[in-house]
Amino acid sequence: MNPWDPRAAIFARHAQHVVIIHFPIALFIAGVALDLIAAATRRKDLASAAYFNFCGALLMALPAALTGLLAWQWELEGRRLKGILLMHLVFGCASLALIAAVWAVHRSFRRTGDQLPSSRWFLETLAVAIVAITGNLGGFLSGVKHP
């Protein structure tokens, strides 16, 4: 297989997940950073940028999760998961749920015009930690990190 052939990357049965997953991770972490800076400086434009990053993170997390499930079905033919792969699936599902929860909190308070609750910091911190653990486990699975 030629690594420079675009068809090889597009039609590889597992490659899409490995490529797509970086977008929601980066968008979400950038959103949390922008939210922190917006809260510290009380700038509404940064709060809006944080919200749109959370929107993008959620929108990109959905195909990332879908391609992960498809890779499991194609590569492992739906066999029962165990070990790091099972932990990656569990933490991936938790990451998706937490990204959706953070987005929902921001969307809800953006619609009403109320100030965001300070309790969101716990949710955002937990979400960043779970996303980081999920990515770390994925690094072991992809061969980037060796156990």
Secondary structure, 3 states (H helix, E strand, C coil): CCCCCHHHHHHCCCHHHHHHCHHHHHHHHHHHHHHHHHHHHCCHHHHHHHHHHHHHHHHHHHHHHHHHHHHHHHHHCCCCCCHHHHHHHHHHHHHHHHHHHHHHHHHHHHHHCCCCCCCHHHHHHHHHHHHHHHHHHHHHHHCCCCC
